[in-house]
């Protein structure tokens, strides 16, 4: 929530819409899966990236991190 408060309102609206779209229509897992041995996926929203996990057994999308593309991948786990 801290990172969302610092975003410009225009970008925040776009990110919220993208998250709502994820809940309705997930993109192809093969194209959004991040490289490496993790369970993270990513999706673009302008200059920002939304990093998320998919929990199929309960149909839950867990947003892990939202940030600018230049530093969203730092300290990701």
C-alpha positions as CSV (number, residue, x, y, z in Angstrom):
1,X,0.0,0.0,0.0
2,X,2.9,2.4,0.7
3,X,4.2,2.1,-2.9
4,X,0.7,2.8,-4.3
5,X,0.3,6.0,-2.3
6,X,3.4,7.4,-3.9
7,X,2.1,6.9,-7.5
8,X,0.6,9.6,-9.6
9,X,-3.2,9.3,-9.7
10,X,-3.3,8.7,-13.4
11,X,-1.0,5.7,-13.1
12,X,-2.8,4.4,-10.1
13,X,-6.1,4.3,-11.9
14,X,-4.4,2.5,-14.8
15,X,-2.8,-0.1,-12.4
16,X,-6.1,-0.7,-10.6
17,X,-7.9,-1.3,-13.9
18,X,-5.2,-3.7,-14.9
19,X,-5.5,-5.7,-11.6
20,X,-9.3,-5.8,-12.1
21,X,-8.8,-7.1,-15.7
22,X,-6.5,-9.8,-14.3
23,X,-9.3,-11.0,-12.0
24,X,-11.6,-11.3,-15.0
25,X,-9.3,-12.5,-17.8
26,X,-5.8,-13.9,-16.9
27,X,-3.2,-13.5,-19.7
28,X,-1.5,-16.6,-21.0
29,X,0.7,-18.1,-18.3
30,X,3.5,-18.9,-20.7
31,X,3.9,-15.2,-21.7
32,X,3.7,-13.7,-18.2
33,X,5.8,-16.2,-16.3
34,X,9.0,-14.7,-14.9
35,X,12.3,-16.4,-15.6
36,X,13.9,-18.5,-12.9
37,X,12.7,-20.9,-10.3
38,X,10.0,-18.8,-8.8
39,X,6.2,-18.7,-9.1
40,X,5.9,-15.1,-10.1
41,X,4.2,-13.6,-13.2
42,X,4.4,-10.0,-14.5
43,X,2.2,-7.7,-16.4
44,X,2.8,-4.2,-17.8
45,X,0.8,-1.1,-17.0
46,X,2.6,1.8,-18.7
47,X,6.0,2.2,-17.1
48,X,5.0,0.1,-14.1
49,X,5.0,-3.6,-13.6
50,X,2.6,-5.7,-11.5
51,X,4.3,-8.8,-10.1
52,X,1.8,-11.5,-9.0
53,X,1.3,-15.2,-8.1
54,X,-1.6,-17.4,-9.2
55,X,-3.0,-19.8,-6.7
56,X,-5.1,-22.1,-8.9
57,X,-6.6,-24.3,-6.1
58,X,-8.6,-21.3,-4.8
59,X,-8.6,-19.0,-7.9
60,X,-6.7,-16.3,-6.0
61,X,-4.4,-13.7,-7.6
62,X,-1.9,-12.5,-5.1
63,X,-0.2,-9.2,-6.1
64,X,3.3,-9.4,-4.7
65,X,4.8,-6.0,-5.8
66,X,4.0,-3.0,-7.9
67,X,6.7,-0.6,-9.0
68,X,8.4,1.3,-11.8
69,X,10.0,-0.9,-14.3
70,X,13.5,0.4,-13.5
71,X,13.5,-1.0,-9.9
72,X,10.5,-3.4,-9.5
73,X,12.7,-6.4,-9.9
74,X,15.2,-5.5,-7.2
75,X,14.9,-7.4,-3.9
76,X,12.0,-9.5,-5.3
77,X,12.9,-12.7,-3.3
